[in-house]
Amino acid sequence: MNNIIEVKNLKTIFDERVVHDGLNLSIKEGEIYGLLGPSGCGKTTLLREMVMLEKIQAGSIKVLGNELTNISHENAQALRRRWGVLFQAGALFSSLTIEENISLPLIEYTNLSNKIIKEIVEFKISIVGLKSSDINLYPSQISGGMKKKAALARSLAMDPKLLFLDEPTSGLDPISAREFDRLILKLRDMLGLSIVMVSHDLQSIYDTLDKVAIIDEKKIVYEGSLENIKSVNSNFIQTFFAKI
Amino acid sequence: MSKSSFNTLHVDNKLSFNFEGELNIYEIADYENKINSLDLNNIKTAIIDLKKVSFLDSASSILIFNLNKKLLAKNIQTQILYDNQDVKNMLDLVNAQKDNSAKIEHKIKKTIIQNIGNNTYQNYLGFLSFMAFIGELFFNKFRYIINIKSIRFKEIAFEINESGVKAFGIVSLTSFLIGLVVAYQSAFQLKIYGANIFIVDMLGISILRELAPVITAIVIAGRSGSAFTAQIGAMKITEELDAMRTMGFDPYRFLVLPRIIALIITLPILIFVADIMAIIGGMVVANLDLGITTDLFLKRFNEVISIKHFYVGIIKGPFFAFLIASIGIYRGLMVKNDTQSIGFNTTKSVVESIFAVIICDAVFSIAFTNLGI
């Protein structure tokens, strides 16, 4: 399998606080890959660097074969259409309905007719488990769980091969959270996605992830499967995975 | 009605502190004062008696800890007596915490010079980032203006309605009143000299050239400038801007340019409306106060006010609009990830855009006068 994302020697410094110091990891195609670590260790920052929201200060990140440090505007725009990002609180555009939110990239980037677009939207809505009667509601009118599903549907609008999830189950009740985990697994198998996620939800980590990277002390302290994770000598791992 | 009591007993060189009842956060302030006022000289041993204490909360436990520490610091032997297991647990908890936790570092106070330097540097950085914003707006995004297809006509129309059409009422009313007031004040002066008819010259030039554009710009800065900042700031907090960027939608194209273009289109129109309303206001006063009929007013207006005064006022519109919109949006983009900074940046946006409008007006004023317009 090819590496879909490669991070090499990444360094990030905010003001005077060093967040990452020589961080390396690689993510293979088809994996559900988790970024874990104590709060403030820079998981979300790393995710934001991967999706070009944060500038890379030193080191390199390669996503889908594109080096992000000196990517041209055109290549960056093309790359952005090949991934989907789910933000922690959904980040649905509040001035648009659910339907308009999902159809926006389709309208902007394709010449499809309105009829086809509507059908695509209905398909995405149904695979994330929303009712088609919900699509005319505004983001402020729906619950947190529905927002996440709608945002997931939006991030899948352009049929990306790569999906970034920032704490997908945070703020959900346990039942919705497990439902969301199953949805992610189902989508991976159905659409052949590679998924990178940041998570704190232990149950969701065990249920969904194929591979994890633990960030602690500015570096990756462990990268691999969950089975032999407890053999690693790290304070965070010992406390976080202690219960199981 | 206190549930606890505290007294001290002094025998020879031995001091005992007797606590009784439920010690809680509401009563320990008095005890602390009492302890602080004690004379601890000539005392060799002390007993802190908690045997009759039925309940000890964390605050009173800290009081006991500090008392013990104070006594030890004066080389007094201490003994803490207790019967109740809960009391002991609480004391141990506080002891453990005091031993464990490092003291919170106090911020080092900066001197005035350091503060001035810091603020100057921050302002300099702010200026640079605004220049970067303007630069990005012009050079990097210029192609969106050239490329007709990529212009967001729907958004522009929406913004014209929001910041233009809906502002007609307030702009009309404000400028009508300004015309009224200016005419009323000058009528009083002109009457003294019997120069009644010159009110037309005065109003015509001052309103068309200066008052209508500036008043309109100030109203719009307060109305639309603040709205731009708050809208875009809120979008930043909810990560909507980030979501747009990751989807490849350039916020400059979707949010920034439509607002700037909409305001550049609407402000001259609003200034025209303000011209009309302010002149009507002046006309009403001239009619009532100075006995100049509407016919006479308009005839004189036609004779003495040349069209250039009108153009001078209108031409300022797009410039003011650009300043108001770009400052409002820039401030919106500067919002950080907390709710306070929305308020802070909205205030700044209004103040800065009004200031920029007045500076710009002054520059125009000097330029036009020197050019003989």
Chai-1 contact restraints between the chains, C-beta under 6 A:
chainA,res_idxA,chainB,res_idxB,connection_type,confidence,min_distance_angstrom,max_distance_angstrom,comment,restraint_id
A,V51,B,T246,contact,1.0,0.0,6.0,A-B,restraint_1
A,L53,B,D242,contact,1.0,0.0,6.0,A-B,restraint_2
A,Q77,B,G248,contact,1.0,0.0,6.0,A-B,restraint_3
A,R80,B,G248,contact,1.0,0.0,6.0,A-B,restraint_4
A,R81,B,G248,contact,1.0,0.0,6.0,A-B,restraint_5
A,V85,B,T246,contact,1.0,0.0,6.0,A-B,restraint_6
A,F87,B,E239,contact,1.0,0.0,6.0,A-B,restraint_7
A,F87,B,A243,contact,1.0,0.0,6.0,A-B,restraint_8
A,A91,B,T238,contact,1.0,0.0,6.0,A-B,restraint_9
A,A91,B,E239,contact,1.0,0.0,6.0,A-B,restraint_10
A,A91,B,E240,contact,1.0,0.0,6.0,A-B,restraint_11
A,A91,B,A243,contact,1.0,0.0,6.0,A-B,restraint_12
A,F93,B,E240,contact,1.0,0.0,6.0,A-B,restraint_13
A,P105,B,M247,contact,1.0,0.0,6.0,A-B,restraint_14
